[in-house]
Structure formats: structure tokens, C-alpha cells
Amino acid sequence: MRSLTAAFAVLACAGVVSAADANGVPTFNRDIAPILYQNCSNCHRPGEVAPFALLTYQDAAKRARQIAAITQARVMPPWKATPGYGDFLDVRRLTDQQIATIRDWAEHGTPEGDPAAKPAPPKFPEGWIAGEPDKVFKMTAAYSLPAEGPDQFRCFVIPLNADHDEYVKRVEFRAGNARIVHHAILFLDTSGEARKRETAPGEGYSCVGGPGLDITGSLGGWAPGAQPATAREGVAHTIKKGSDLVMQIHYHLDGKPERDQSTVGLTFADAPPTKGLTLFVLGNEKIDIPAGDSHYVVKASGVLPMDTEAVGIFPHAHYLCKDMKVDAHLPDGMVTPLIWIKDWDFSWQGSYRYASPVKLPKGTRLEMQYTYDNSAANPHNPSNPPREVKFGEETTNEMGFAFVSLTLPTPEDVTLFRRGTRAEFIASMLENGVDAEALGPERAGQLKLLLAAFDKNRNGKIDADERDALVQFLIKRGDGKQ
């Protein structure tokens, strides 16, 4: 293959590229540039997070083999959702034909082709992509990062100063320093707890798995290449009076000292939403993965207490997870896949929005199954040799959650729904018993009291025939009201 490639390179230099082109060999101008401009250049351009640009023939030709290899392996573009398991917006995934075209171009000496066939390079907006927002919120101070070291996950608290409830129809995040901002997730906090954690104003606090508090809402997230979207008709994010924005940013250090001061632009709805918007959380905190275990399975489930529509999903785990699947089991026995990621990568987590709302009637059971690889064969394993890994906030711990964004018939349904889903979440935790070490003594003690009251067969966990009584008790008690 090397001699064949070399031969084509010689032919190209001898001026017979046009003959090769006529025989169907891909050229940059006609075949490769459209693929790169549509799928890669948004991140691979000067000033963005990607390590090199892909705007010119010279940019691409000198990295042709590398581009062919990483697209063949589907490392790039970074899109983890498996086709056929959820229909999503903004899909960043090359077709098999596009991947083969890049491979053939690299193998045939990277001919440039006819300049007239080259499309115009994309133009990227200088300011806000979706237009000037109504309000702009910036990190209260620039955050300094060292030249080298592990990735940082930092939560910054930004007061929104809302003196009444506000309704947001579009959110746009702008990385202050695109070279190091890998992704961002935007949470809302009305408890004041985030302010307490940020001991120095503007410095944020370390937060690996999440903000480390009971969130009261979310404004979505951002990853390179993401486009701001306007909420569907009747839907809006609600910012409660007195809310703080908790901006979680994943920083990837680039070899020199850097600073970042990212911003968020909010565009408000003209009227309050007519539909409710909330999160359904699937999760299992009983995680204890033995060293060397290459197939450790974590499951969780929960039942929807009323008719809903799923509009997005955000799956989350740490470095050891390799496969994550979330399905909806409808009351009529049908199964609707919500997402399946077969090659999870902690560095490329993101939020997935459905192309059309997914109807999920009352009584639907959402089920997640995540598989973890704690062996030395896992290239993402942060420990060498592998060690026992339990649930926790640090990157060297593990997690298993799926956050499903749902709309409800009316905004008034949100409070009752959250009571029901919180009850279902607690019941899911008790399906596996109580992990006192992971939960801490106070929280574990509360759960042990519930377990003792509803574990009728005394097997140390809540079984299916015990679950309904526990859920109804928690709903009536109002446990989980937010």
C-alpha cells in the first residue's frame, strides 16, 4: 500500500492529477472540502478548541492519513449516539460513503483537483450566532489555568438577579477561551448552596460529576459545534426569582498558561410557557467495581407518574463506562429506544435533543443499563494497575445517571411530577439496598429507615411488589418537593 501511495504521489507531481480525477479518484476541491466544511471546520479553525485548522488544502493534505484513521474509527466528528436508537437534531456523524471518500483520497496521494470545483470556505459569525440576546451574563472574573496538568472541572456561580420568575426561550453559551473550554453545562440553583461552595468570588469550585447540590433547573449545555436552539412552541426554561446560574466548565489544558471568562446570553419568551419543563433523573449510586472487572453492569429504572414528552437526554458517567443504553417501556408493552452509546467517552459527553418530541404516557418505565470496564485493557482507565472504584464525585470515582428532559401538559404539573419522580428515584436507589459509604451517614440513615419500613420480606432491598407502597408514601409526604 505504501508503494501504491508513493506512486500516486509521483504521478500527481508529474501533472497527471486530472487523469486520476477523471478515473474517479476523490479530490480535495470537489469531494473533501465539502465534507470538512460541513462537519469539521466549525471546531477546526483558528481560535477554536481543535488543535489544528481544516480550512485549506494544505491544512488537510498534510494530515490526510490521520484524518482518514480517526474518521474510520469514528473518533471524529465527536458524535456518540448510535443510529437507530433515538432520532436527534444536529447529528455530527459522517456517512459510510464520506468516510470511504476521505480514505480513498488519502490513499491516492491527496490530489487537490480543479480549483473551480472548490466550494467557498464557510463564514463564521463574529458575535452571537443567534443574534443579540436580551441579557448577557459573564463569569464574575477571569479564571486562570496552568500550562499543564489534568483536565479541570470547575463550577462558577453567576447571580441572575431575577426579582421575579423569568422565562427563557433561547440560551447561547460563548466560550471565553475556545482553546481550552471543552464543554459547559448550565444549572440553576435557588438554595444558595452554590454560593457557599464558591469561597472566593469568581474562582468557582471543583465539581467533577455535577454541581454537587440539588439543582432546581437547567439551561442546557454546550460543546464545540453546538448551535443555539429556540425552544419549541409553548416551552421555556423557567428562572425562579433569586436563582443563581451555576456554570460547570470542563477545561482541557493546552501547554501554556491560559485565562477564561465565558459568557451566557439569554433570550426571553414574550409570555409564560403553556407547557411544563422538567428533568427525570435515572441513576444508581450503588457502584463498587472490582479491579480487573471488564463487564460491570449498573441498572436503574423509574416510572413516569403522568403523560409526558421527552425532548432531550443527557447521559453521564466517568472514565470506566463503555456502553450506556436507555429505553422507555410503554404500558402497552412497546419499547422505545431513547439512546444507546456503545463507545462512551467521558471527554465527549453532551446533551442530545430529539428531532421530534417522544410521547411517553403515564406508567411508562424508563430503564438504563450502563456497562463499565475496570480492566487494564480499557484505554480510558485512569488507574494503572486498575483499582477498586466506587461511586463518587471525583474523576477516579464512578457515576451512572441519565437526565431526561420532559415536557408536561401544563406548568402547574411540574411540582406534582417532581414529587413523583423524586419518589421513584428514591425507590430505585433502594432497589439495590443502601450504600452507607457512598451516601454518607445522614443520608444513609434516612434511607435505612425507609427500607426498614417497606422491606416486608426483609431481604435488604425494595422489590417490585414493595415499590408502589413506598412511592405513594413519599408522594403523599411531599418528599421531593422542589
Phi, psi and omega in degrees: 000324179296318180294324178295316179297316179299321180297318179294325178297318178297316179299321179298315179295332182279357174092023179248026177299321182298326178293318178296320179300317181296335180271008174097007177288131179299146174240158180298309187296320184273322192245320188274316182305316179300323179293313182294318182294326182278328191242344191234323191292341178301325176259324182272074176207162183304135177088354180261177189290334181295148187284348179206160181271155174224065181245334184242167175300317180298320178304313187279320187297320183286350179237022187302313182294320178297315179298318179298318183292314185283334174284323176299321179279355182059030170288323178230147351296154185285094177221113191263340184291132180284130179303141178093354180236072186105135180252112191245158172277160171056042182293125176253080183214126178283149174283162176301323180293319178297318179297317179295324179296316178297318179299313182296321179298316180295320183287338183256026171086014175052053179298142181280320177086187184289121179302331181291341181275351185283129176288161177294136177301148181294149175253131184251137182295143179280323183258219180290130183298317185265013182097168183298124179284169178288321179221146179238132179238130184239148171311136188294342176205156175289138181259132182263137179236147180285173181289321186224164179134181180290161175303148178247141174241114190231136177253125179249135184260123182235113177297131178269346174055037178277120179267003174202166179297137179234156187233124188249128179257343178211137179235131176231120177266137176236117178293128177291328179223093186294345180290335186237344180279110183277313174197168180218146175232135188248116181248161175242139182225125176252358185276340186084358183294322180298322178299323179293325182287330178274086187292332177243117182307129179087348182271345182069191175212155182292132181207104186274297186280337183176188183288350177076025179208168179281106183285152179251003178173176181213150174247021177087206184205180181215143170218156181309132181095345181290145179247138178295139183237142176276135182301151178295163182305130177084359184244142175201151172285135178260125173258110181289150177308130178083009183289148169252143171273127176250108186261106178270122181239134173264116179258134176246110186292146189241016174097358175214155180301138182223164174227150179220140172216083186281161183227161176228131175253132181244134174245126189266152176283150180287336182218159177301152180294151176264349177241153175276150178229126183207176177247140170249123186253121169259136179188159180219116181266358179269081182237124178211095189262115179297149175300131178091350181286118183264358183213070180261122187254132176241130181236155173202156179208163177198151183254135180282127184278355177202172179297134181218173169226129177278131179244349178188167180211141179230099177277149184213134171205185179252212192287332187277342182294141179234338183214130178223134184221134178229127180233156173249120179260106185284158181301334181276004178096349178288151178243125178250116179289134178259322174189150172218119177246114185267350180220060182306138177224116183304329182287345182234044175282156181190175179261137182245125180256133181286142179297324174224146179304140181261114183288128179228102184288163177307137181093354177295134177257121174270132182233134174241145174221115180246141179242135185241147180238104180255035179259169177291343180283346179281112183294343180269355183297120182284352183246130178222109003288164179301149176229166176300137182233129179242172177298141177173175185278333185287158180297332179278353169272187176228163176217166174206098181224156169222122179256114183254120177279126185233148168252147182242162184305321180219158176299331181293342180284346189297314184298312180296320179298316181295325174299314181294317182289326176296320177297318179294323179295317178296319179298321179297320178299320184280351172298336182250013183083197183238121177264092185297324182295319182284325188272338186090156188296319184292309181293321179296322179297318178297317181291327178296325177295317177296317180299317180297326183283329188244355177277080188294327181267004174055044178258008174086011178204168179267119179270172184301321183281354176257345190293314186300318180297319178296314181299313180297323177298314182293322179295314181295325179287343182082014179293128182100001176298135181236000000 
